[in-house]
Amino acid sequence: MKYDRITAALAALPGGFSADWAMPWNSSDGKTVITLGPDWTDGIPQVPGWDRAREDAADYSADVEDALIAALEAEQRCRKALEEGDLEAARGAANYAADQEWQFGDCPTYRPLLAALGIE
């Protein structure tokens, strides 16, 4: 049973989450533009009135990048724990990786890994 869970979890490691969702940004005069990640600044006009939106999008892009890096590092810890047979440490690392994605909405990328580790 433990070996099967470890094998399934190793197979379910996703290699990070995809940062490709759409986000709306508003100008100072109420206009809206929708951009896609991972660089949400791409597509925001470089004209007055959009400065705050560009700054917010740049901050958001950096936050997502930081979370993606943290998730990948947690996956590495999870893989190491699985290879050592430590399911508890693997669960903790997998939960942390999922939390990194979760802070931006849904967490579909890590569901198979969490399920393989018995976390629902």
N, C-alpha and C positions, 0 to 999 in steps of 0.2 A: 504494500500500500504506500509506504513512504517513498520507495523508489519510483513508483508510478507517478506520484504527485510531483516529485522532483523532475522527472523526465518531462511531464506535461508543462510544468512551470518554465523550464529551460526553453522549451519550444515556443512558449507564449511571450517571451521577452520581446517587446515591440521595437526597441531601438529608438526610443523617443516618441514624442507626439508631434502631430502635424500642426503647424501654426499657419493655417491657410484660410481662416474664417474672415468674413466681412465685418467691417465696423463703420458706423456713420460718424462723421465729424462735421461740426457746425461752424460757420463763419460768424463774425461779430454782427453781421446784418441778417442772420437767420437762414442763410443758405446752407444746404447739406450736400456733402459728397460722401460716397461710400468707397472705402479702399479695402484691399485684401492684404493679409499678412504674408510673409513675416515682416515686411517693412510697410507698416501702415502709413508712413509719410508719403509714399509713392502715390501720386494722384491728387494730393492736396495742392491747390493752386499756390504759386509763389507770388502772391499779390497781397497788398494790405488788406486786413480784415481776416486773414487766415492764419496769422502768426500764432495765436493761441492754439488753434487746432493742430498746426504742425508740431508745436512743442508737446502738446498732449499725446499726439500720435508717436512722436519720437520716444517719449517716456514709456508709453505702453509697449512699443516694440522692444525696448530695452528690458522691460519687466518680463515679457514673454521669453526673450532670449535667455535671461537669467534663469527662469523657471525650466526651460528646456535643458539647459546645461545641468541644473540641479537634478532633474529627472534622469538624465543619462548617467550621472554619477551614482545616483541611487540604484539604477539598473545594474551598474557594475558591481555594487555592493551586494545586490540581490543575487546576481550570477555567482559571485564568489561564495556567498552563504549556501547557495544550492549545491555547488560543487563540493562544499565541505559537509553537506548533509544537515545543515542548520536551518530547519524550516522556520523557526521563530524569528531569526535574524532576517531571513528572506522575506517573511511577511512584513516586518517592519520597514524594510527598504522598499518593498513594492508599494506599501501604503504611502510612503513618503513620495515616491515617484508619481503615484496617482494624484496625490494632493497638489502637486505642482501643476498638473493639467486642470484639476478641478477648480482651482482659483479663477480660471477663465471661463467657466461654464461647465458643460457636461464633461464626462471623463470616459469616453468610449474606448480609447486606446488601451487602457490598462484593465478593462473588464475581464478579458480572457486570462490575463496573468493572475488577477485577484481570485478569479474563480478556480483556477488551477491550484492555488494555494489554500483554497477553502475559505476565502474571504468574500462575502457577498455585500 
